Amino acid sequence: MSTIIENDKAYIAGTYARFPVALASGRGSLCYDEAGKEYIDLGTGIAVNIFGFADPGWTAAVTKQLSVLQHASNLYYTEPDTRLAKMLCERTGMKKVFFSNSGAEANECAIKAARKYSAMKKGADTFTVASLVNSFHGRTLTTLAATGQEVFHKDFTPLTPGFLSVPVGDMAALETADDEQKLAGVIIECVQGEGGVAALPEAYVKAVAAFCAERDIPLICDEVQCGNGRTGELYAYMHYSVTPDIVSTAKGLGGGLPIGATLLGEKVENVFAPGDHGSTFGGNPVCCAGACEILSRLDDRLLADVRRKGEYIVDALTGAEGVKSVTGLGLMLGVETEKPAADVIAACREAGVLVLKAKNKVRLLPALNIPDDLLEKAVGILKEACK
């Protein structure tokens, strides 16, 4: 056993069922373990390294900022976070941004914004937030409460009160929830990542958006995993032609550094007053400099290429031996296999391809700029592993 793995087992909390690989270095969509074995990475740190490992442009932006001003508290103004906030608002039509460090924190802020808005408009008894069955919104006690999968709740009850989950597609359940419990917000993932990489039906998303608008309930789109170009649009809700009131995002926005962002639309743009919320590291200049570089490259040409690559993967795997179905959007895909997903993942790893799991599916989250030749080689290895 390697020293890295031994030390991990000795000193790090056992919260992860890690793969038996100790990664040592990487460049682009290739990475290497401590023995020098090469892998094609189709996981990108769970949708974080969206331009792969050690991307030169991102590295230069981060390094430049690191040598100038690595941190300042939010008692002061800094240029990188204001630049990033402006870019996010201009690209989405949102009005204000709150920066944090993770997706869970971005969702916490979104929930607070929805609850404060609804309390101000409808009264303090309007606080319940509805999510969807099979959703995943984070690991804090509050975002676990919002997560519509009981498997994540085990051993951590009582969770934060004021949350319920309704089945995807069941508008009657959503209407009943508001009639009986006065909804302060509705939170959805347009592509449910941890729920099996399932894209929500277009008609349903539009119906939820219309319902929220009619009843003045803030609609939150959780874009933590499916945002930042991952699905072939800047944010996944853009596939559905809806306008949420609040957008949460993280993961790929930082390109490898921790950052979360909560985007506030016109309805809630001024809901927070000084002291209502805060984050010591939120808006960190180095993280924001990296995010600005990432966001500047997510243009129409790249997004079209993401869609093309996603279509290639779907076409290559649909109907292949051992493949039951392929779900998702863009380069956020789930492959349902006849073999147990864990067996397919292990076979891919042995053959030099790193893939992930989501429920019973093999999950694919390659770098958005993965070269075609590496993608084709990796898909070929995956197809063999599925047989």
Secondary structure by P-SEA (a helix, b strand, c coil): ccaaaaaaaacccccccccccccccccccccccccccccccccccccccccccccaaaaaaaaaaaaccccccccccccaaaaaaaaaaaaccccbbbbbccaaaaaaaaaaaaaaaaaaccccccbbbbbbccccccccaaaaaaccccccccccccccccbbbbccccaaaaaaaaaccccccccccccccccccccccaaaaaaaaaaaaaabbbbbbbcccccccccccccccccccccccbbbbccccccccbbbbbbbccccccccccccccccccccaaaaaaaaaaaaaccaaaaaaaaaaaaaaaaaccccccccccccccccccccccccaaaaaaaaaaabbbbbbccccccccccccccaaaaaaaaaaaaaaac
